[in-house]
């Protein structure tokens, strides 16, 4: 049935996350059908479907647990932009990435474990579905942290990804003020301006007039 198929897919998604995270939770939820024996004939077996429904309930509870972790992150940080490498909770970062993937499948009309109810729950806390937007917001929050720590936004170019991002924003802003194509939006410009950011660094992004 379609319910059994969805339950199967949800359980497999969680098993993949459990394998990569290598946590004690994975040992508690591992099942006998996680290997190569879960072929079509096995899935049609009534007892197998029953086990899937049971595990699907556990998966639902686990989704709720991760969602509550995300809500806690929002309360603590004031935003929903979970870093792709969250050292304090890597499982949450992977979970957020998986929600975006499931949302992409759903938008394309493919099978997805993301229900309308779950999508609405994430929308309610302003979850960022687009990966590129999420990446931009992540870098912006790093810039906020840099200013809070250093009292300015003059990020050295040697400052890893943040330094490269700042350099890129200056290049994009040069295009923006000329009305050319750029990924900078008025909202993004306003957010960066709110930090007292200097758009022209040590080297002007404008080419010399001929």
C-alpha positions, 0 to 999 in steps of 0.5 A, a space after each residue: 500500500 502507499 502508506 507502507 511504501 511511505 513508511 518504508 521510505 521514512 525508515 530507510 531515510 532514518 537508517 541512513 542518518 543513523 549509519 552516518 551519525 554512528 550514535 547509540 540511537 542507531 543501535 536501538 532502532 536498527 532492524 532486520 530488514 536494513 540489509 539486502 533482504 527487503 525485496 519486493 516479496 518481503 515488503 508484501 509480507 503482512 508481518 513486514 508491513 506491520 513492522 514498518 508501521 511500528 517503525 514508522 511511528 518511531 520515525 514520526 516521533 524522531 522527526 518530532 524530536 529533531 523539530 523540537 531541537 530546531 525550535 530550541 536552536 531558534 529560541 537560543 539563536 534568534 534565527 532558523 539558519 542551522 550551519 551545515 556543520 553544526 559541531 554541537 549537533 551534527 545530526 540536526 544539521 543533517 536533518 535540516 539538509 534532508 528536509 530541503 531534499 524532501 521538499 525538493 522532491 515534493 515540489 517536483 511531484 516525486 515521492 517525499 516523506 515531507 507531509 503537508 503538516 510537517 512542511 507547515 510546521 517548518 514554514 511557521 518557524 521560517 525554515 529556509 528551503 532554498 540551499 543557496 539562501 541558507 548558505 548566504 544567511 549562514 555566512 551573514 550570521 558569521 559576519 554578525 558574530 565577527 562584528 560582535 567579537 571584533 567591533 567591526 566588519 573588516 574581515 581579512 581576506 585570509 579569514 577562510 570562507 567568510 573572507 571570500 564571502 565578504 569579497 564576493 559581496 563587494 563584487 556583487 554590490 558593485 554590480 547591484 548599484 549599477 543595475 546589473 545582474 546580481 544575487 544581491 537583493 535590496 533586503 540583503 543589502 539592507 541587512 549588511 548595511 545594518 552592520 555598518 559594513 564598508 562596501 569598498 575595501 582596501 581595493 576599489 571594486 570599480 574598474 578605472 575609467 578609460 
